């Protein structure tokens, strides 16, 4: 067992994977608290932690991780005690100073990945982004990060916010486009599995090529016959406008990089 004990406030997707990874790597998780008590009970049972029924009963561990929705930080923080122990959050966009009233030792421990509870993940490959109020906090968080991942980064708030923004484009928006692709296929009773090899190959190209180098398709070729045909096939203005806008983005990217 490691000599750093941990509390986790939250039992959502990030907290779920992070708690399991910490437990597997030998860290003692003292307690789990969540506004959704059933989630806290299930997670605590799996990692041999206690369930904190009321946040006012919170007893600080050496490291206390807040992994909660951005909009409830103020509600939770105002109920926590001021102490000397370390407090961190896992948000990609919230300032570290939101924790400054709790301790002089505070920071960010941001796992940059998309998490779903029922989807296993190789946490050793998850980038951990750290920000810390002082060297003691930085050293402690770095020790934990290096134990659970091979990819550790030190980012400022501005850098972390930009990373979060980039992640929304690369993951969340892309996943929404998968959803649109699924709708198009379902209209003709085509199984979504048929497009999965294309999705995987597109993602795999990033290992070898920059995005603009791997871009293919009618927009990159400026094949307006196909582009206009596709637009006409779409069933509402939102989808048609989205197709036009993404076509424009692709062509602007191609022009920018090919003119360098």
C-alpha positions in Angstrom: 0.0 0.0 0.0 1.3 3.5 -1.0 1.9 6.0 1.8 -0.5 8.5 0.3 -4.1 8.1 1.2 -6.9 9.6 -1.0 -10.5 10.7 -0.8 -12.6 11.1 -3.9 -15.6 13.4 -4.2 -17.6 12.3 -7.1 -18.5 9.0 -8.7 -19.0 9.8 -12.4 -17.1 8.5 -15.3 -13.8 10.2 -14.6 -13.9 9.4 -10.8 -14.9 5.8 -11.6 -11.9 5.1 -13.8 -9.5 7.1 -11.7 -10.5 5.5 -8.5 -10.1 2.0 -9.9 -6.7 2.8 -11.4 -5.5 4.3 -8.1 -6.7 1.2 -6.2 -5.0 -1.2 -8.7 -1.8 0.8 -8.3 -1.8 0.3 -4.5 -3.3 3.5 -3.2 -5.7 3.5 -0.2 -9.0 5.2 -1.1 -10.5 6.2 2.3 -13.9 7.4 1.2 -16.1 8.2 -1.7 -18.8 10.9 -1.7 -21.3 11.6 -4.4 -24.5 13.5 -4.7 -25.8 10.3 -6.2 -25.3 7.9 -3.3 -26.0 4.7 -5.3 -23.0 5.5 -7.5 -20.8 6.1 -4.5 -21.9 2.9 -2.9 -21.1 0.8 -5.9 -17.7 2.4 -6.5 -16.7 2.2 -2.8 -17.7 -1.5 -2.7 -15.4 -2.2 -5.7 -12.3 -0.4 -4.3 -12.8 -1.2 -0.6 -13.5 2.4 0.4 -16.0 3.9 2.8 -19.1 5.7 1.6 -19.5 9.2 2.9 -23.2 9.8 3.4 -22.9 13.5 4.1 -20.3 15.9 2.8 -20.3 17.7 6.2 -18.7 14.6 7.7 -15.7 14.8 5.3 -12.4 14.0 6.9 -9.4 15.1 4.7 -6.9 12.5 3.4 -3.4 13.5 2.3 -4.8 14.0 -1.2 -8.5 14.9 -1.9 -9.8 14.7 -5.4 -12.9 16.5 -6.6 -14.2 14.9 -9.7 -17.6 16.5 -10.1 -19.7 18.5 -12.6 -18.4 22.0 -13.0 -21.6 23.6 -11.9 -21.6 22.0 -8.5 -18.1 23.0 -7.4 -19.2 26.0 -5.3 -21.9 24.0 -3.6 -19.4 21.3 -2.6 -16.4 23.5 -1.7 -18.3 25.7 0.7 -19.0 22.6 2.8 -15.4 21.4 3.0 -13.0 22.3 5.8 -9.9 24.4 5.5 -6.8 22.2 6.2 -3.2 21.6 5.2 -3.9 18.5 3.0 -3.9 18.6 -0.8 -7.0 19.4 -2.8 -7.2 18.9 -6.5 -9.9 18.9 -9.2 -10.1 16.9 -12.4 -11.7 19.6 -14.6 -10.3 20.6 -18.0 -11.6 24.2 -17.7 -11.9 25.3 -14.1 -9.2 27.6 -12.5 -7.1 26.0 -9.7 -7.9 29.0 -7.5 -11.4 27.7 -7.0 -9.7 25.4 -4.4 -7.5 28.1 -2.8 -9.9 28.6 0.1 -9.5 25.0 1.2 -5.8 24.7 1.5 -2.5 26.3 0.6 -1.8 23.0 -1.2 -4.1 22.7 -4.2 -4.0 22.0 -7.9 -5.3 20.1 -10.9 -5.1 16.4 -11.7 -6.8 16.2 -15.2 -6.9 12.9 -17.0 -7.3 13.8 -20.6 -9.5 11.1 -22.1 -13.1 10.2 -22.9 -14.4 7.9 -20.2 -17.5 5.6 -20.0 -18.0 3.4 -17.0 -18.7 0.2 -18.9 -15.8 0.7 -21.4 -12.4 -0.6 -20.1 -9.5 1.6 -20.8 -5.7 1.3 -20.7 -5.1 4.0 -18.1 -1.4 3.8 -18.4 -1.8 5.6 -21.7 -4.1 8.3 -20.4 -2.3 11.7 -20.3 -2.4 13.2 -16.8 -2.2 17.0 -16.8 -0.9 18.6 -13.6 -1.0 22.1 -12.2 0.1 22.9 -8.6 0.1 25.8 -6.2 3.6 24.9 -4.8 6.5 22.4 -5.1 5.2 20.1 -2.4 1.9 19.7 -4.2 3.6 19.3 -7.5 5.9 16.6 -6.2 3.1 14.7 -4.6 0.8 14.9 -7.7 3.7 13.9 -10.0 4.4 10.9 -7.9 0.8 9.7 -8.2 0.6 10.5 -11.9 3.8 8.6 -12.7 2.4 5.6 -10.8 -0.8 5.4 -12.8 0.3 6.7 -16.2 3.3 6.9 -18.6 2.1 10.3 -19.9 2.4 13.2 -17.5 2.2 16.9 -18.5 2.5 20.2 -16.7 0.1 22.7 -18.1 -1.0 26.2 -17.2 -4.7 27.1 -17.0 -4.6 28.6 -20.5 -3.0 25.5 -21.9 -5.4 23.2 -20.2 -8.4 25.2 -21.4 -7.1 25.1 -25.0 -6.5 21.3 -24.6 -10.1 20.8 -23.4 -11.4 22.9 -26.3 -9.3 20.8 -28.7 -10.7 17.6 -27.1 -14.3 18.7 -27.7 -13.6 19.1 -31.4 -11.5 15.9 -31.6 -13.8 13.7 -29.5 -17.2 15.1 -28.7 -18.0 16.7 -32.0 -16.5 13.8 -33.9 -18.7 11.3 -31.9 -21.8 13.4 -32.8 -20.8 13.1 -36.4 -20.7 9.3 -36.0 -24.2 9.6 -34.7 -25.3 11.4 -37.9 -23.5 8.8 -40.0 -25.5 6.1 -38.1 -28.8 7.9 -38.8 -28.0 8.0 -42.6 -27.2 4.3 -42.6 -30.2 3.3 -40.6 -32.5 5.0 -43.1 -31.5 2.4 -45.6 -31.2 -0.5 -43.1 -27.4 -0.6 -43.3 -25.6 -1.9 -40.3 -23.4 0.7 -38.6 -20.6 -2.0 -38.4 -19.9 -1.4 -42.1 -18.4 2.1 -41.4 -16.3 1.1 -38.3 -13.2 0.0 -40.3 -13.3 3.4 -42.0 -13.5 5.2 -38.6 -10.6 3.1 -37.2 -8.4 3.7 -40.2 -9.0 7.4 -40.2 -8.0 7.5 -36.5 -5.0 5.3 -37.0 -3.6 7.6 -39.7 -3.0 10.3 -37.0 -0.1 8.1 -35.7 1.8 8.7 -39.0 0.3 11.8 -40.7 -0.9 15.2 -39.7 -4.6 15.7 -40.1 -4.3 17.9 -43.3 -2.0 15.2 -44.8 -4.5 12.4 -44.3 -7.6 14.4 -45.5 -9.4 12.7 -48.4 -12.9 12.9 -49.8 -15.0 15.2 -52.1 -14.3 18.4 -50.1 -10.5 17.9 -50.3 -10.8 17.1 -54.1 -13.2 20.0 -54.6 -15.5 17.5 -56.3 -18.6 19.8 -56.5 -20.7 17.3 -58.3 -20.5 14.9 -55.4 -20.7 17.7 -52.8 -23.9 19.1 -54.2 -25.4 15.6 -54.6 -24.7 14.8 -50.9 -26.2 18.1 -49.8 -29.4 17.4 -51.7 -29.6 13.9 -50.1 -29.7 15.3 -46.5 -33.1 15.6 -45.0 -33.0 19.0 -43.1 -31.3 22.4 -43.3 -29.2 21.8 -40.2 -27.5 18.8 -41.8 -27.2 20.6 -45.1 -25.6 23.6 -43.5 -23.3 21.5 -41.4 -22.1 19.6 -44.6 -21.5 23.0 -46.3 -19.6 24.4 -43.3 -17.4 21.3 -42.8 -16.6 21.3 -46.6 -15.5 24.9 -46.3 -13.3 24.1 -43.2 -11.7 21.2 -45.1 -11.0 23.4 -48.2 -9.6 26.3 -46.1 -7.3 23.8 -44.2 -6.1 22.4 -47.5 -5.4 25.8 -49.0 -3.6 27.0 -45.8 -1.2 24.0 -45.6 -0.6 23.6 -49.3 0.4 27.2 -49.7 3.1 27.0 -47.0 
